[in-house]
């Protein structure tokens, strides 16, 4: 499953993402990973949530980011959800958003893991196909 939280910068997407991840950890029997561009929100995450600061791993393009996701999945067979904050930045998405989300959909289906993604675009700026994944439009 793909769940998108959309909205312009500064609209409160991260706040919603943090609320959701901290609620989800109480309900899941698996593990949850939170990927971000920095460690700024480390102390706002429940202690059972693994924070990964993507730039610390020298990810430099979208293909490398998708490989990074595959590596995370290969190491944790109990992974239930992956939260992706600042998605456009950490995944190096430019004009290939639909393609990257399609690849995440395939990964989600194959490995039974959900992706919750914050994207700094208004819902109307997303490709039409992706608008159905938007659960919050700020």
C-alpha positions in Angstrom: 0.0 0.0 0.0 1.1 3.5 -0.8 -0.2 6.4 1.4 0.7 9.9 0.4 0.6 13.0 2.6 0.7 15.9 0.2 1.1 19.7 0.7 3.5 22.6 0.1 6.5 23.0 2.4 5.7 24.2 5.9 2.1 23.0 5.8 2.5 20.3 8.6 3.1 17.1 6.7 5.9 16.0 9.1 3.7 16.5 12.1 1.0 14.3 10.6 3.7 11.7 9.6 5.0 11.6 13.2 1.6 11.3 14.7 0.8 8.4 12.4 4.1 6.5 12.9 3.8 6.8 16.7 0.2 5.5 16.6 1.1 2.7 14.2 3.9 1.4 16.4 1.3 0.7 19.1 -0.8 -1.5 16.7 1.8 -3.4 14.7 3.3 -6.8 15.4 6.1 -6.0 13.0 8.7 -3.3 12.8 8.6 0.2 11.4 11.3 2.3 9.8 11.3 6.1 9.4 13.6 7.5 6.7 14.4 11.2 6.8 16.9 13.7 5.5 18.2 14.6 9.0 17.9 13.5 12.7 15.9 16.6 13.7 12.8 14.5 14.7 14.7 11.7 16.5 13.3 12.5 19.9 9.7 12.8 18.6 9.7 9.1 17.5 8.8 6.2 19.7 11.9 4.3 20.8 10.8 1.2 18.9 10.9 3.0 15.6 14.1 2.9 13.7 15.2 6.3 12.3 17.4 6.2 9.3 19.0 9.4 8.1 19.4 8.7 4.4 22.2 11.2 3.5 24.5 9.5 6.0 24.6 6.5 3.6 25.7 8.6 0.6 22.6 7.9 -1.5 23.1 10.0 -4.6 20.2 9.2 -7.0 16.8 7.5 -7.3 18.1 4.1 -8.3 20.5 4.0 -5.4 17.6 5.1 -3.1 15.5 2.2 -4.4 18.4 -0.2 -3.8 18.7 1.3 -0.3 15.0 0.4 0.3 15.7 -3.1 -1.0 18.6 -3.5 1.4 16.4 -2.4 4.4 13.8 -5.0 3.4 16.4 -7.7 3.0 17.6 -7.2 6.6 14.2 -7.1 8.3 11.6 -9.8 7.4 9.2 -8.4 10.0 9.1 -4.9 8.5 5.5 -3.7 8.4 5.8 -0.1 7.3 8.3 2.4 6.0 7.7 6.1 6.6 9.4 8.4 4.1 9.7 12.0 5.2 11.0 14.6 2.7 10.5 12.0 0.0 11.3 14.2 -3.0 14.7 15.1 -1.4 15.7 11.7 0.0 14.7 9.8 -3.1 16.1 12.4 -5.6 12.8 12.6 -7.3 12.6 15.2 -10.1 10.4 14.5 -13.0 10.1 10.8 -12.4 7.7 10.8 -9.4 5.1 8.4 -11.1 7.9 6.0 -12.0 9.4 5.9 -8.5 6.0 5.4 -6.9 5.2 2.6 -9.4 8.4 0.9 -8.3 7.5 1.3 -4.6 4.0 -0.2 -5.4 5.7 -3.3 -6.8 8.0 -3.5 -3.7 5.0 -3.1 -1.5 3.1 -5.9 -3.1 6.0 -8.3 -3.3 7.2 -7.8 0.2 4.0 -6.9 2.0 5.3 -3.6 3.3 3.4 -0.3 3.4 4.9 3.0 2.4 3.7 6.3 4.0 5.2 9.2 2.1 5.3 12.9 2.6 5.5 14.9 -0.6 6.1 18.6 -0.8 3.5 19.1 -3.6 -0.2 19.9 -3.5 -2.5 17.0 -4.5 -3.3 18.9 -7.7 0.3 18.9 -8.7 0.6 15.1 -8.5 0.1 12.9 -11.6 -3.6 12.0 -11.8 -2.9 8.3 -11.1 -1.2 9.1 -7.8 -3.9 11.4 -6.5 -5.9 8.3 -5.3 -3.1 7.5 -2.9 -3.4 10.8 -1.1 -4.8 10.5 2.4 -4.0 14.0 3.6 -3.8 17.1 1.4 -2.6 20.2 3.3 
